[in-house]
Amino acid sequence: MVPARAPMLLDVCCSRMAAILSEDFSAQAQTLDLPLDLLCKILLELPPLPLHYLEQCASGQYEEGFSLAWKSLAECHHNTLLKHGTWKDAYWEAHVQACLNAVTTKLAAPNFDGQIGDLLVPEALVYRIGARNAACCEDSDFTSLKNTIPLLSRYVKSLRLRSVLCSSELLSLFDSAELASLSFLNIKTSTQFGLIINLLARNVRALRRLEFHYCKFFEQDFNTLLGMLKSADVLSDFAITCSSIQVPWASLEMQQSLACVHLVSNRMHTQFTSSIVVELFSLSSLDTLDFADNLLESCFESPTVNQFFINCAVKQLPFTPGLKVLNLKSCFLSSACVQNLVHYLKCLPHLHTLNLSDNPVADEGIKSVACCLQTSLSALMELNVAGCELSWNGLSSLLDSLVSTNHRLRSLSVADNSFGRSGSAVLAKYLQKSAVKELDISEIGLGSLGCSSELASALIQNQTLEHLNISKNRIAFPGAELLHAVISKGQGVLTDINASFNLLNVEAMKRLASALQTKAALGGRMKRLDLLGNPGIPPPGANLFGSFSEGPDAIVLLSSSQFYVPLHDDDP
């Protein structure tokens, strides 16, 4: 057994010096006279509060050393990332948020009738910042909210507040903050919205991101909110998810700062949805619009939206939309809806990502998208039409249009469509000429008969494909033979394959293990091979994949026999 290395004397001295500084701040001035390299080592040992006071003493000196110390604390204590400001801002912001999160349970208790500001910060959080020594914070008390928040609010730029925290008492503690990002959860009363509007009014010039989750909006409050944001015209990101919007929207047409809007999984009144859609489609400043999981079928068939699409078709828009990302996942869009939508898509020269997944688009709808690809959308890099009720005929139309126009699509998902084995030839033809890097063909009914030599040859020769998802296709042993050929003979850069839930037995696993060994012998290496959910689990003690499935650098993912019950046949 190798004995543990004894700590170096310098490390011991630095740790002791940090401990002294944490207990007695009278040594601050002498500490700042130390050599820079020694001072930086001491800074990395200090708790947050002593570090905070020492930095104030330094008066702007040694910025790099203090920044590294704050970065270490932020990543260690809160696992946070630097989004804005300095690492010191990031640390204290995360600490304030942790304090708020910790008292939420107490506030939600039905028998709570005290003052929010009097609630105590959990002992663990007080101890973590080094505030347990009276000598280092004689004039400050970090044990209660009413003292902690005013002292640290100037470092807070981002807040997440649940409904129980939306009280006048608590929000007044952030009077000195300049909040750039606010997120609210479960706001259900007009009173709470009134308090939120007051908070927004104090920060409207600094606010860049605003989110509401699981909220219920009231007409007067909601349009007061929108009017305030419109007049300031600085908000760039706006999100409402899983909420009820049964009110008309105030106009956003002059909101030129708005770049990203997420309206996901909301209940919106049919009467107002059409005007919302047209309003947002008409914002020239938007680059991201997310409408996922909303019922938009009747909206897209309404006279208001239809007229808008007609104007798009005859090029009567007074602007050029700058939209780059459009997400219409699970919006119940029929083929007729998509045929109308295509008129708008043709007006989007910068569209980078289009998600139409989980809509009953069918072949007729996808053929209209294919026609659109032949004349426009030249900037498109990511296309998702998973779960769109397509047949191999619709797939053929889509892929033919991509090939004929030499589209440089980077990511394509056609998953969860019933192509059957007929889809194999269509995909093979596409792979021979495409430059796609990520291809998702999971759950398309490929089956063992779809694992053709044509598809194998196309995958082997493709020079651009990096990620392939072929999971849930019941390809069984013929599929393992296809993957063996692709892995061992591949001429391109395919290093990530998801082949989970494919009825691969032990013999199939042996073929894949052989392919990995062959590739390694030739100097190649896979990054990941996902084989989860397959019945071919080797017996105890037998490791078919060796080092490929063991250790921190394992690339093969396998199911544990105790968690997986193999199917007895091919019956779902």
Secondary structure by P-SEA (a helix, b strand, c coil): ccccccccaaaaaaaaaaaaaaccccaaaaaaaccaaaaaaaaaaccaaaaaaaaaaacccaaaaaaaaaaaaaaaacccccccccaaaaaaaaaaaaaaaaacccccccccccccccccccaaaaaaaccccccccccccccccccccccccccccbbbbccccccaaaaaaaccccccbbbbcccccaaaaaaaaaaaaaccccccbbbbcbbbbcaaaaaaaaaaaaaaccccbbbbcccccccccccccccccccbbbbcccccccccaaaaaaaaaacccccbbbbcccccccccccaaaaaaaaaaaaccccccccccbbbbccccccaaaaaaaaaaaaacccccbbbbccccccaaaaaaaaaaaacccccccbbbbccccccaaaaaaaaaaaaaacccccbbbbccccccccaaaaaaaaaacccccbbbbcccccccccccaaaaaaaaacccccbbbbccccccaaaaaaaaaaaacccccccbbbbccccccaaaaaaaaaaaaaaaaacccccbbbbccccccccccccccccccccccccbbbbbcccbbbbccccc
